[in-house]
């Protein structure tokens, strides 16, 4: 018994990652994926300053309580 040809399969039964899929899904075409934009410079600077402040508080607290 031979396996059916891929042309005989219904659209929903196509193997995952098949570029010849009947419907153009974003999951099957990586070049069409939309990613969120990068953070603005102000927001990035805020998170960096917050991290540095927290690290400084930990270090100074360790020195004070030691």
ROTIBA-519975 format. One record per atom (N, C-alpha, C, O): residue number from 0; residue in three letters; atom name; z, x, y. Coordinates in nm, 3 decimals, padded with zeros to 5 digits, always signed. Each point is the difference from the previous one (the first is absolute). Layout:
BEGIN
r i->NUM | aa->ALA | at->CA | Z->Z | X->X | Y->Y
...
END
This chain:
BEGIN
r i->0 | aa->UNK | at->N | Z->+00.000 | X->+00.084 | Y->-00.117
r i->0 | aa->UNK | at->CA | Z->+00.000 | X->-00.084 | Y->+00.117
r i->0 | aa->UNK | at->C | Z->+00.000 | X->+00.089 | Y->+00.124
r i->0 | aa->UNK | at->O | Z->+00.086 | X->+00.087 | Y->+00.012
r i->1 | aa->UNK | at->N | Z->-00.179 | X->-00.107 | Y->+00.077
r i->1 | aa->UNK | at->CA | Z->-00.012 | X->+00.086 | Y->+00.118
r i->1 | aa->UNK | at->C | Z->+00.069 | X->-00.064 | Y->+00.119
r i->1 | aa->UNK | at->O | Z->+00.010 | X->-00.122 | Y->+00.011
r i->2 | aa->UNK | at->N | Z->+00.038 | X->+00.207 | Y->+00.079
r i->2 | aa->UNK | at->CA | Z->+00.068 | X->-00.048 | Y->+00.121
r i->2 | aa->UNK | at->C | Z->-00.105 | X->-00.055 | Y->+00.096
r i->2 | aa->UNK | at->O | Z->-00.112 | X->+00.051 | Y->+00.006
r i->3 | aa->UNK | at->N | Z->+00.147 | X->-00.155 | Y->+00.069
r i->3 | aa->UNK | at->CA | Z->-00.097 | X->-00.057 | Y->+00.094
r i->3 | aa->UNK | at->C | Z->-00.028 | X->+00.099 | Y->+00.114
r i->3 | aa->UNK | at->O | Z->+00.087 | X->+00.078 | Y->+00.038
r i->4 | aa->UNK | at->N | Z->-00.205 | X->-00.084 | Y->+00.014
r i->4 | aa->UNK | at->CA | Z->-00.037 | X->+00.086 | Y->+00.112
r i->4 | aa->UNK | at->C | Z->+00.079 | X->-00.042 | Y->+00.123
r i->4 | aa->UNK | at->O | Z->+00.040 | X->-00.116 | Y->+00.012
r i->5 | aa->UNK | at->N | Z->-00.018 | X->+00.211 | Y->+00.080
r i->5 | aa->UNK | at->CA | Z->+00.080 | X->-00.031 | Y->+00.118
r i->5 | aa->UNK | at->C | Z->-00.068 | X->-00.104 | Y->+00.088
r i->5 | aa->UNK | at->O | Z->+00.068 | X->-00.065 | Y->+00.081
r i->6 | aa->UNK | at->N | Z->-00.199 | X->+00.047 | Y->-00.093
r i->6 | aa->UNK | at->CA | Z->-00.070 | X->-00.101 | Y->+00.079
r i->6 | aa->UNK | at->C | Z->+00.034 | X->-00.141 | Y->-00.047
r i->6 | aa->UNK | at->O | Z->-00.016 | X->-00.095 | Y->+00.076
r i->7 | aa->UNK | at->N | Z->+00.062 | X->+00.080 | Y->-00.201
r i->7 | aa->UNK | at->CA | Z->+00.031 | X->-00.131 | Y->-00.054
r i->7 | aa->UNK | at->C | Z->+00.141 | X->-00.046 | Y->+00.035
r i->7 | aa->UNK | at->O | Z->+00.033 | X->-00.116 | Y->-00.025
r i->8 | aa->UNK | at->N | Z->+00.050 | X->+00.204 | Y->+00.082
r i->8 | aa->UNK | at->CA | Z->+00.138 | X->-00.036 | Y->+00.030
r i->8 | aa->UNK | at->C | Z->+00.006 | X->-00.087 | Y->+00.126
r i->8 | aa->UNK | at->O | Z->-00.077 | X->+00.021 | Y->+00.094
r i->9 | aa->UNK | at->N | Z->+00.167 | X->-00.119 | Y->-00.093
r i->9 | aa->UNK | at->CA | Z->+00.020 | X->-00.074 | Y->+00.125
r i->9 | aa->UNK | at->C | Z->+00.058 | X->+00.091 | Y->+00.107
r i->9 | aa->UNK | at->O | Z->+00.052 | X->+00.107 | Y->-00.031
r i->10 | aa->UNK | at->N | Z->-00.061 | X->-00.148 | Y->+00.156
r i->10 | aa->UNK | at->CA | Z->+00.043 | X->+00.085 | Y->+00.112
r i->10 | aa->UNK | at->C | Z->+00.147 | X->+00.038 | Y->-00.011
r i->10 | aa->UNK | at->O | Z->+00.036 | X->+00.113 | Y->+00.033
r i->11 | aa->UNK | at->N | Z->+00.050 | X->-00.204 | Y->-00.077
r i->11 | aa->UNK | at->CA | Z->+00.142 | X->+00.028 | Y->-00.009
r i->11 | aa->UNK | at->C | Z->+00.036 | X->+00.097 | Y->-00.111
r i->11 | aa->UNK | at->O | Z->+00.110 | X->+00.054 | Y->+00.001
r i->12 | aa->UNK | at->N | Z->-00.199 | X->-00.030 | Y->-00.096
r i->12 | aa->UNK | at->CA | Z->+00.029 | X->+00.086 | Y->-00.114
r i->12 | aa->UNK | at->C | Z->-00.055 | X->+00.141 | Y->+00.015
r i->12 | aa->UNK | at->O | Z->+00.003 | X->+00.078 | Y->-00.096
r i->13 | aa->UNK | at->N | Z->-00.052 | X->-00.043 | Y->+00.212
r i->13 | aa->UNK | at->CA | Z->-00.054 | X->+00.135 | Y->+00.018
r i->13 | aa->UNK | at->C | Z->+00.114 | X->+00.100 | Y->-00.003
r i->13 | aa->UNK | at->O | Z->+00.110 | X->-00.030 | Y->+00.046
r i->14 | aa->UNK | at->N | Z->-00.134 | X->+00.148 | Y->-00.100
r i->14 | aa->UNK | at->CA | Z->+00.106 | X->+00.101 | Y->-00.006
r i->14 | aa->UNK | at->C | Z->+00.045 | X->+00.040 | Y->+00.141
r i->14 | aa->UNK | at->O | Z->-00.079 | X->-00.001 | Y->+00.094
r i->15 | aa->UNK | at->N | Z->+00.208 | X->+00.035 | Y->-00.082
r i->15 | aa->UNK | at->CA | Z->+00.054 | X->+00.041 | Y->+00.130
r i->15 | aa->UNK | at->C | Z->-00.066 | X->+00.129 | Y->+00.045
r i->15 | aa->UNK | at->O | Z->-00.024 | X->+00.090 | Y->-00.081
r i->16 | aa->UNK | at->N | Z->-00.006 | X->-00.082 | Y->+00.208
r i->16 | aa->UNK | at->CA | Z->-00.060 | X->+00.120 | Y->+00.055
r i->16 | aa->UNK | at->C | Z->-00.150 | X->+00.006 | Y->-00.017
r i->16 | aa->UNK | at->O | Z->-00.061 | X->+00.101 | Y->+00.035
r i->17 | aa->UNK | at->N | Z->+00.000 | X->-00.205 | Y->-00.087
r i->17 | aa->UNK | at->CA | Z->-00.145 | X->-00.001 | Y->-00.019
r i->17 | aa->UNK | at->C | Z->-00.067 | X->-00.022 | Y->+00.136
r i->17 | aa->UNK | at->O | Z->+00.019 | X->-00.106 | Y->+00.060
r i->18 | aa->UNK | at->N | Z->-00.097 | X->+00.203 | Y->-00.010
r i->18 | aa->UNK | at->CA | Z->-00.060 | X->-00.016 | Y->+00.132
r i->18 | aa->UNK | at->C | Z->-00.105 | X->-00.110 | Y->+00.006
r i->18 | aa->UNK | at->O | Z->-00.036 | X->-00.045 | Y->+00.109
r i->19 | aa->UNK | at->N | Z->-00.014 | X->+00.000 | Y->-00.224
r i->19 | aa->UNK | at->CA | Z->-00.102 | X->-00.104 | Y->+00.000
r i->19 | aa->UNK | at->C | Z->+00.063 | X->-00.139 | Y->-00.014
r i->19 | aa->UNK | at->O | Z->-00.066 | X->-00.093 | Y->-00.046
r i->20 | aa->UNK | at->N | Z->+00.191 | X->+00.080 | Y->+00.086
r i->20 | aa->UNK | at->CA | Z->+00.070 | X->-00.127 | Y->-00.013
r i->20 | aa->UNK | at->C | Z->-00.069 | X->-00.108 | Y->+00.083
r i->20 | aa->UNK | at->O | Z->-00.057 | X->+00.028 | Y->+00.106
r i->21 | aa->UNK | at->N | Z->+00.063 | X->-00.151 | Y->-00.156
r i->21 | aa->UNK | at->CA | Z->-00.068 | X->-00.110 | Y->+00.067
r i->21 | aa->UNK | at->C | Z->+00.056 | X->-00.030 | Y->+00.137
r i->21 | aa->UNK | at->O | Z->-00.077 | X->-00.025 | Y->+00.092
r i->22 | aa->UNK | at->N | Z->+00.208 | X->+00.028 | Y->-00.076
r i->22 | aa->UNK | at->CA | Z->+00.059 | X->-00.028 | Y->+00.129
r i->22 | aa->UNK | at->C | Z->+00.040 | X->+00.132 | Y->+00.065
r i->22 | aa->UNK | at->O | Z->+00.047 | X->+00.091 | Y->-00.068
r i->23 | aa->UNK | at->N | Z->-00.066 | X->-00.081 | Y->+00.198
r i->23 | aa->UNK | at->CA | Z->+00.035 | X->+00.124 | Y->+00.069
r i->23 | aa->UNK | at->C | Z->+00.145 | X->-00.007 | Y->+00.044
r i->23 | aa->UNK | at->O | Z->+00.031 | X->-00.056 | Y->+00.105
r i->24 | aa->UNK | at->N | Z->+00.055 | X->+00.111 | Y->-00.185
r i->24 | aa->UNK | at->CA | Z->+00.143 | X->-00.002 | Y->+00.027
r i->24 | aa->UNK | at->C | Z->+00.040 | X->+00.132 | Y->+00.063
r i->24 | aa->UNK | at->O | Z->-00.057 | X->+00.105 | Y->-00.031
r i->25 | aa->UNK | at->N | Z->+00.158 | X->-00.110 | Y->+00.122
r i->25 | aa->UNK | at->CA | Z->+00.049 | X->+00.122 | Y->+00.062
r i->25 | aa->UNK | at->C | Z->+00.064 | X->+00.092 | Y->-00.103
r i->25 | aa->UNK | at->O | Z->+00.003 | X->+00.121 | Y->+00.019
r i->26 | aa->UNK | at->N | Z->+00.050 | X->-00.178 | Y->-00.129
r i->26 | aa->UNK | at->CA | Z->+00.065 | X->+00.082 | Y->-00.102
r i->26 | aa->UNK | at->C | Z->-00.102 | X->+00.082 | Y->-00.078
r i->26 | aa->UNK | at->O | Z->+00.034 | X->+00.105 | Y->-00.056
r i->27 | aa->UNK | at->N | Z->-00.156 | X->-00.150 | Y->+00.050
r i->27 | aa->UNK | at->CA | Z->-00.101 | X->+00.072 | Y->-00.078
r i->27 | aa->UNK | at->C | Z->-00.085 | X->+00.093 | Y->+00.085
r i->27 | aa->UNK | at->O | Z->-00.079 | X->+00.077 | Y->-00.054
r i->28 | aa->UNK | at->N | Z->+00.095 | X->-00.082 | Y->+00.186
r i->28 | aa->UNK | at->CA | Z->-00.075 | X->+00.089 | Y->+00.088
r i->28 | aa->UNK | at->C | Z->+00.098 | X->+00.073 | Y->+00.089
r i->28 | aa->UNK | at->O | Z->+00.034 | X->-00.051 | Y->+00.107
r i->29 | aa->UNK | at->N | Z->+00.014 | X->+00.170 | Y->-00.147
r i->29 | aa->UNK | at->CA | Z->+00.103 | X->+00.070 | Y->+00.078
r i->29 | aa->UNK | at->C | Z->-00.045 | X->+00.032 | Y->+00.143
r i->29 | aa->UNK | at->O | Z->+00.084 | X->+00.008 | Y->+00.089
r i->30 | aa->UNK | at->N | Z->-00.215 | X->+00.009 | Y->-00.067
r i->30 | aa->UNK | at->CA | Z->-00.045 | X->+00.035 | Y->+00.134
r i->30 | aa->UNK | at->C | Z->+00.013 | X->-00.118 | Y->+00.097
r i->30 | aa->UNK | at->O | Z->-00.010 | X->+00.019 | Y->+00.121
r i->31 | aa->UNK | at->N | Z->+00.033 | X->-00.139 | Y->-00.173
r i->31 | aa->UNK | at->CA | Z->+00.011 | X->-00.118 | Y->+00.085
r i->31 | aa->UNK | at->C | Z->+00.146 | X->-00.038 | Y->+00.027
r i->31 | aa->UNK | at->O | Z->+00.024 | X->-00.100 | Y->+00.067
r i->32 | aa->UNK | at->N | Z->+00.072 | X->+00.175 | Y->-00.116
r i->32 | aa->UNK | at->CA | Z->+00.141 | X->-00.034 | Y->+00.020
r i->32 | aa->UNK | at->C | Z->+00.038 | X->+00.020 | Y->+00.146
r i->32 | aa->UNK | at->O | Z->-00.048 | X->+00.092 | Y->+00.067
r i->33 | aa->UNK | at->N | Z->+00.134 | X->-00.179 | Y->-00.018
r i->33 | aa->UNK | at->CA | Z->+00.049 | X->+00.009 | Y->+00.137
r i->33 | aa->UNK | at->C | Z->+00.145 | X->+00.047 | Y->-00.003
r i->33 | aa->UNK | at->O | Z->+00.084 | X->-00.061 | Y->-00.066
r i->34 | aa->UNK | at->N | Z->-00.056 | X->+00.167 | Y->+00.137
r i->34 | aa->UNK | at->CA | Z->+00.135 | X->+00.053 | Y->+00.008
r i->34 | aa->UNK | at->C | Z->+00.056 | X->-00.032 | Y->+00.138
r i->34 | aa->UNK | at->O | Z->-00.075 | X->-00.020 | Y->+00.095
r i->35 | aa->UNK | at->N | Z->+00.208 | X->+00.017 | Y->-00.086
r i->35 | aa->UNK | at->CA | Z->+00.060 | X->-00.029 | Y->+00.130
r i->35 | aa->UNK | at->C | Z->-00.019 | X->+00.120 | Y->+00.091
r i->35 | aa->UNK | at->O | Z->-00.006 | X->+00.113 | Y->-00.047
r i->36 | aa->UNK | at->N | Z->-00.003 | X->-00.136 | Y->+00.177
r i->36 | aa->UNK | at->CA | Z->-00.023 | X->+00.111 | Y->+00.094
r i->36 | aa->UNK | at->C | Z->+00.123 | X->+00.092 | Y->+00.005
r i->36 | aa->UNK | at->O | Z->+00.111 | X->-00.044 | Y->-00.032
r i->37 | aa->UNK | at->N | Z->-00.131 | X->+00.168 | Y->+00.070
r i->37 | aa->UNK | at->CA | Z->+00.114 | X->+00.091 | Y->+00.009
r i->37 | aa->UNK | at->C | Z->+00.094 | X->-00.044 | Y->+00.113
r i->37 | aa->UNK | at->O | Z->-00.042 | X->-00.072 | Y->+00.091
r i->38 | aa->UNK | at->N | Z->+00.169 | X->+00.114 | Y->-00.096
r i->38 | aa->UNK | at->CA | Z->+00.094 | X->-00.039 | Y->+00.106
r i->38 | aa->UNK | at->C | Z->-00.040 | X->+00.063 | Y->+00.133
r i->38 | aa->UNK | at->O | Z->-00.062 | X->+00.106 | Y->+00.004
r i->39 | aa->UNK | at->N | Z->+00.098 | X->-00.172 | Y->+00.103
r i->39 | aa->UNK | at->CA | Z->-00.030 | X->+00.054 | Y->+00.132
r i->39 | aa->UNK | at->C | Z->+00.084 | X->+00.126 | Y->+00.022
r i->39 | aa->UNK | at->O | Z->+00.098 | X->+00.024 | Y->-00.071
r i->40 | aa->UNK | at->N | Z->-00.137 | X->+00.055 | Y->+00.168
r i->40 | aa->UNK | at->CA | Z->+00.071 | X->+00.126 | Y->+00.026
r i->40 | aa->UNK | at->C | Z->+00.144 | X->-00.026 | Y->+00.042
r i->40 | aa->UNK | at->O | Z->+00.090 | X->+00.075 | Y->-00.038
r i->41 | aa->UNK | at->N | Z->-00.067 | X->-00.181 | Y->+00.115
r i->41 | aa->UNK | at->CA | Z->+00.136 | X->-00.032 | Y->+00.044
r i->41 | aa->UNK | at->C | Z->+00.091 | X->-00.038 | Y->-00.116
r i->41 | aa->UNK | at->O | Z->+00.115 | X->+00.042 | Y->-00.006
r i->42 | aa->UNK | at->N | Z->-00.168 | X->-00.122 | Y->-00.086
r i->42 | aa->UNK | at->CA | Z->+00.080 | X->-00.043 | Y->-00.116
r i->42 | aa->UNK | at->C | Z->+00.029 | X->+00.119 | Y->-00.091
r i->42 | aa->UNK | at->O | Z->+00.110 | X->+00.013 | Y->-00.052
r i->43 | aa->UNK | at->N | Z->-00.208 | X->+00.074 | Y->+00.034
r i->43 | aa->UNK | at->CA | Z->+00.019 | X->+00.119 | Y->-00.083
r i->43 | aa->UNK | at->C | Z->+00.105 | X->+00.092 | Y->+00.064
r i->43 | aa->UNK | at->O | Z->+00.086 | X->+00.054 | Y->-00.070
r i->44 | aa->UNK | at->N | Z->-00.094 | X->-00.036 | Y->+00.201
r i->44 | aa->UNK | at->CA | Z->+00.097 | X->+00.084 | Y->+00.069
r i->44 | aa->UNK | at->C | Z->+00.140 | X->-00.060 | Y->-00.010
r i->44 | aa->UNK | at->O | Z->+00.097 | X->+00.074 | Y->-00.015
r i->45 | aa->UNK | at->N | Z->-00.085 | X->-00.207 | Y->+00.024
r i->45 | aa->UNK | at->CA | Z->+00.129 | X->-00.067 | Y->-00.015
r i->45 | aa->UNK | at->C | Z->+00.062 | X->+00.030 | Y->-00.135
r i->45 | aa->UNK | at->O | Z->+00.118 | X->+00.032 | Y->-00.008
r i->46 | aa->UNK | at->N | Z->-00.196 | X->-00.043 | Y->-00.101
r i->46 | aa->UNK | at->CA | Z->+00.054 | X->+00.024 | Y->-00.134
r i->46 | aa->UNK | at->C | Z->+00.038 | X->+00.146 | Y->-00.020
r i->46 | aa->UNK | at->O | Z->+00.099 | X->+00.030 | Y->-00.067
r i->47 | aa->UNK | at->N | Z->-00.176 | X->+00.060 | Y->+00.125
r i->47 | aa->UNK | at->CA | Z->+00.033 | X->+00.143 | Y->-00.011
r i->47 | aa->UNK | at->C | Z->+00.131 | X->+00.028 | Y->+00.074
r i->47 | aa->UNK | at->O | Z->+00.086 | X->+00.071 | Y->-00.053
r i->48 | aa->UNK | at->N | Z->-00.072 | X->-00.125 | Y->+00.173
r i->48 | aa->UNK | at->CA | Z->+00.123 | X->+00.021 | Y->+00.076
r i->48 | aa->UNK | at->C | Z->+00.120 | X->-00.064 | Y->-00.069
r i->48 | aa->UNK | at->O | Z->+00.109 | X->+00.056 | Y->+00.000
r i->49 | aa->UNK | at->N | Z->-00.129 | X->-00.173 | Y->-00.059
r i->49 | aa->UNK | at->CA | Z->+00.109 | X->-00.065 | Y->-00.073
r i->49 | aa->UNK | at->C | Z->+00.044 | X->+00.085 | Y->-00.119
r i->49 | aa->UNK | at->O | Z->+00.120 | X->+00.015 | Y->-00.026
r i->50 | aa->UNK | at->N | Z->-00.216 | X->+00.040 | Y->-00.046
r i->50 | aa->UNK | at->CA | Z->+00.032 | X->+00.086 | Y->-00.114
r i->50 | aa->UNK | at->C | Z->+00.073 | X->+00.126 | Y->+00.044
r i->50 | aa->UNK | at->O | Z->+00.099 | X->+00.039 | Y->-00.062
r i->51 | aa->UNK | at->N | Z->-00.145 | X->+00.024 | Y->+00.168
r i->51 | aa->UNK | at->CA | Z->+00.063 | X->+00.123 | Y->+00.050
r i->51 | aa->UNK | at->C | Z->+00.142 | X->-00.031 | Y->+00.048
r i->51 | aa->UNK | at->O | Z->+00.092 | X->+00.078 | Y->-00.024
r i->52 | aa->UNK | at->N | Z->-00.075 | X->-00.191 | Y->+00.092
r i->52 | aa->UNK | at->CA | Z->+00.134 | X->-00.038 | Y->+00.047
r i->52 | aa->UNK | at->C | Z->+00.095 | X->-00.024 | Y->-00.117
r i->52 | aa->UNK | at->O | Z->+00.115 | X->+00.044 | Y->+00.003
r i->53 | aa->UNK | at->N | Z->-00.163 | X->-00.113 | Y->-00.106
r i->53 | aa->UNK | at->CA | Z->+00.084 | X->-00.025 | Y->-00.117
r i->53 | aa->UNK | at->C | Z->+00.035 | X->+00.132 | Y->-00.070
r i->53 | aa->UNK | at->O | Z->+00.114 | X->+00.020 | Y->-00.042
r i->54 | aa->UNK | at->N | Z->-00.212 | X->+00.069 | Y->+00.028
r i->54 | aa->UNK | at->CA | Z->+00.026 | X->+00.129 | Y->-00.064
r i->54 | aa->UNK | at->C | Z->+00.101 | X->+00.081 | Y->+00.081
r i->54 | aa->UNK | at->O | Z->+00.088 | X->+00.065 | Y->-00.056
r i->55 | aa->UNK | at->N | Z->-00.101 | X->-00.070 | Y->+00.187
r i->55 | aa->UNK | at->CA | Z->+00.093 | X->+00.072 | Y->+00.087
r i->55 | aa->UNK | at->C | Z->+00.141 | X->-00.058 | Y->-00.011
r i->55 | aa->UNK | at->O | Z->+00.098 | X->+00.076 | Y->-00.001
r i->56 | aa->UNK | at->N | Z->-00.087 | X->-00.207 | Y->-00.009
r i->56 | aa->UNK | at->CA | Z->+00.132 | X->-00.064 | Y->-00.015
r i->56 | aa->UNK | at->C | Z->+00.063 | X->+00.039 | Y->-00.132
r i->56 | aa->UNK | at->O | Z->+00.121 | X->+00.023 | Y->-00.006
r i->57 | aa->UNK | at->N | Z->-00.200 | X->-00.014 | Y->-00.099
r i->57 | aa->UNK | at->CA | Z->+00.055 | X->+00.041 | Y->-00.131
r i->57 | aa->UNK | at->C | Z->+00.048 | X->+00.144 | Y->+00.006
r i->57 | aa->UNK | at->O | Z->+00.109 | X->+00.031 | Y->-00.048
r i->58 | aa->UNK | at->N | Z->-00.188 | X->+00.057 | Y->+00.105
r i->58 | aa->UNK | at->CA | Z->+00.038 | X->+00.142 | Y->+00.007
r i->58 | aa->UNK | at->C | Z->+00.123 | X->+00.018 | Y->+00.088
r i->58 | aa->UNK | at->O | Z->+00.095 | X->+00.068 | Y->-00.039
r i->59 | aa->UNK | at->N | Z->-00.095 | X->-00.130 | Y->+00.157
r i->59 | aa->UNK | at->CA | Z->+00.115 | X->+00.015 | Y->+00.089
r i->59 | aa->UNK | at->C | Z->+00.126 | X->-00.065 | Y->-00.059
r i->59 | aa->UNK | at->O | Z->+00.111 | X->+00.051 | Y->+00.018
r i->60 | aa->UNK | at->N | Z->-00.127 | X->-00.162 | Y->-00.088
r i->60 | aa->UNK | at->CA | Z->+00.115 | X->-00.062 | Y->-00.066
r i->60 | aa->UNK | at->C | Z->+00.055 | X->+00.088 | Y->-00.110
r i->60 | aa->UNK | at->O | Z->+00.121 | X->+00.008 | Y->-00.018
r i->61 | aa->UNK | at->N | Z->-00.209 | X->+00.059 | Y->-00.055
r i->61 | aa->UNK | at->CA | Z->+00.046 | X->+00.092 | Y->-00.104
r i->61 | aa->UNK | at->C | Z->+00.072 | X->+00.119 | Y->+00.058
r i->61 | aa->UNK | at->O | Z->+00.100 | X->+00.045 | Y->-00.057
r i->62 | aa->UNK | at->N | Z->-00.147 | X->+00.006 | Y->+00.169
r i->62 | aa->UNK | at->CA | Z->+00.066 | X->+00.113 | Y->+00.064
r i->62 | aa->UNK | at->C | Z->+00.135 | X->-00.043 | Y->+00.057
r i->62 | aa->UNK | at->O | Z->+00.098 | X->+00.073 | Y->-00.011
r i->63 | aa->UNK | at->N | Z->-00.094 | X->-00.190 | Y->+00.071
r i->63 | aa->UNK | at->CA | Z->+00.125 | X->-00.049 | Y->+00.061
r i->63 | aa->UNK | at->C | Z->+00.109 | X->-00.026 | Y->-00.103
r i->63 | aa->UNK | at->O | Z->+00.115 | X->+00.036 | Y->+00.019
r i->64 | aa->UNK | at->N | Z->-00.154 | X->-00.100 | Y->-00.130
r i->64 | aa->UNK | at->CA | Z->+00.100 | X->-00.037 | Y->-00.103
r i->64 | aa->UNK | at->C | Z->+00.029 | X->+00.113 | Y->-00.098
r i->64 | aa->UNK | at->O | Z->+00.087 | X->-00.015 | Y->-00.086
r i->65 | aa->UNK | at->N | Z->-00.158 | X->+00.126 | Y->+00.096
r i->65 | aa->UNK | at->CA | Z->+00.022 | X->+00.110 | Y->-00.096
r i->65 | aa->UNK | at->C | Z->+00.116 | X->+00.088 | Y->+00.041
r i->65 | aa->UNK | at->O | Z->+00.031 | X->+00.097 | Y->-00.069
END
